[in-house]
Amino acid sequence: MSNADTDPTGLSPRLDALLAQLPDRAFATKLRKVYLAAAQAIHRLSDIDLVKYETSSTEGAPDLSLWEEMAPVIRDTVVDVNALLMVIREQFPSLAKGPPTSGQIGEAEAALQTVSQTLALEVSKLGERMRSPSVVSDRWNLLADLQAFRTKFREEIGGLVHSTASAFADVHKRDVVPFYRLELESSLAVRSTVADLSRVIRARIERIREAEPEDVQWNSQQFEKELDTFGRTPAYRALRAQDKRVVIEARHDLGKLAVLATSPKKDLLALVEPFSEFIAGLTSVNRRDTILQHDREVSAACAVKLEGAQQVFASEPLAAAVLLNEALIAGQALYGRDTELDTFLRKARKTPVTSLQGSGLKESIDRLTGLLAGLQLY
């Protein structure tokens, strides 16, 4: 992990090297100042923990007091974005006077101009939304809107860094966009945790369906504990506000059933089954561009290892086992992408590759190869 993933005052080695190679030193100096301001803005737009503004309830009268609590956060959001826009205007005043010049510098300036206009427009939209009574009087609407805007700002600013750098070299976002890796790691954590929760809930539903009347309350209490465990995970903290609201509503309704002396099975299933579908729907994280790009790269790297394992299996089974193990270790980063692959990866965690021999080793190599080939990474 580079310093740019943890230190907002620095840039990634790749970005530093790119700037050092630009022949126009004056332009490079100006662009560096924009990049440093962009890194600072992304950092500040990421470091607010909105959990403390949440509540364990989704009911009640309009919560106007939240506006006073959140006003500093809203103000800082606008200030942080405007600070970057100010740096861009100071370093590139010509952007306001007409179209950029031609060539690589012109391409970079065009990207600066486009993103600056988008950011300014989004700041105006944020101000409009924050003046809407339906937003400021409802805690969850306000949190969801603010979270969405801050995410949008981070994405646009990251895109600014990548698109301007791409004008001069073929670069990957992970190598130039500040905090890209941390954002990716957070998304992967959500994916893997949600995949496990979905599996746990499906198993719980089966137990509820098979439960005798006297065991329904116990199952209700167990599901309550499972939701509480999920609520303590980093993945829960990273969920969108509107998704947390659904979890809290389910937890609230479940609490009412759990205290009943006899919980009707149909009532419990009426709660758990729709919630299971909701959790399964959170796998939409797999459609994010950052996740798709990551999964393509991991899948391709695993495929290379597996191809090597297939080639040496007959003559060097130990070497094939080592390559399979390396593919399995790398493949864990795909957990949550596909249920069949998840099952295979969970089993692989419990079965040392060194214990596989002969047909068992070959079957594992072929099975993982087939699972990876079947992934829909588009």
Buried (B, 14 or more C-beta within 10 A) or exposed (E): EBBBBEEBEBBBEBBBEBBEEBEEEEBBEBBBBBBBBBBBBBBBBBEBEBEEBBBEEBEEEEBEEBBEEBEEBBEBBBEBBBEBBEBBEEBBEEBEEEEBEEEBBEBBBBBBBBBBEBBEEBBEEBEEBBEEEEBBBBBBBBBBBBBBBBBBBBBBBBBBBBBBBBBBBEBBBBBBBBBBBBBBBBBBBBBBBBBBBBBBBBEBBEBBEEBEEEBBBEBBBBBBEBBEEBBEBEBBBBBBBBBBBBBBBBBEBBEEBBEEEEBEBEBBBEBBBEBBEBBBEBBEBBEBEBBBBBBEBBBEBBBEBBEBBBEBBEEEBEBBBBBBBBBBBBBBBBBBBBBEBBEBBBEBEEEEBEEBEEEEBBEBBBBBBEBBEEBEBE
